[in-house]
Amino acid sequence: MTAFTIVLIIFIFFYTAGYSLQLWKEKNKLGSISVFILALALVVTPFFTVLNK
């Protein structure tokens, strides 16, 4: 179950980071930075909550 959770988190991170890259290309730099911070929060948060064993 833990491996599935980690893989799911990685896929969500790459999808969100890709969206952030697309926003950057469209010259929406503030939105891009905000979405990338959200992507980083998606990676960090589960290690303190769900995966804390």
C-alpha positions in Angstrom: 0.0 0.0 0.0 2.8 2.4 0.8 4.5 1.8 -2.6 1.2 2.5 -4.3 0.8 5.8 -2.4 4.3 6.9 -3.2 3.8 6.2 -7.0 0.5 8.0 -6.9 2.1 11.0 -5.2 4.8 11.1 -7.8 2.3 11.0 -10.7 0.3 13.8 -9.2 3.5 15.8 -8.7 4.5 15.4 -12.3 1.1 16.3 -13.6 0.9 19.4 -11.4 4.5 20.4 -12.2 3.7 20.0 -15.9 0.7 22.3 -15.6 3.0 24.8 -13.8 5.4 24.6 -16.8 2.6 25.2 -19.2 1.6 28.3 -17.2 5.2 29.6 -17.3 5.2 29.2 -21.1 2.0 31.3 -21.3 3.7 34.1 -19.4 1.7 33.6 -16.3 4.7 33.5 -14.0 2.9 34.2 -10.6 0.4 31.4 -11.3 3.2 29.1 -12.3 5.1 29.7 -9.1 1.9 29.2 -7.1 1.0 25.9 -8.7 4.6 24.7 -8.3 4.5 25.5 -4.6 1.3 23.5 -4.4 3.0 20.6 -6.2 5.8 20.7 -3.6 3.2 20.7 -0.8 1.6 17.6 -2.4 4.9 15.8 -2.1 5.9 16.9 1.4 2.6 16.6 3.3 2.0 12.9 3.0 5.3 12.1 4.5 4.2 13.9 7.7 0.7 12.4 7.8 -0.1 9.2 5.8 3.4 7.7 5.5 4.5 8.5 9.1 5.2 5.1 10.7 
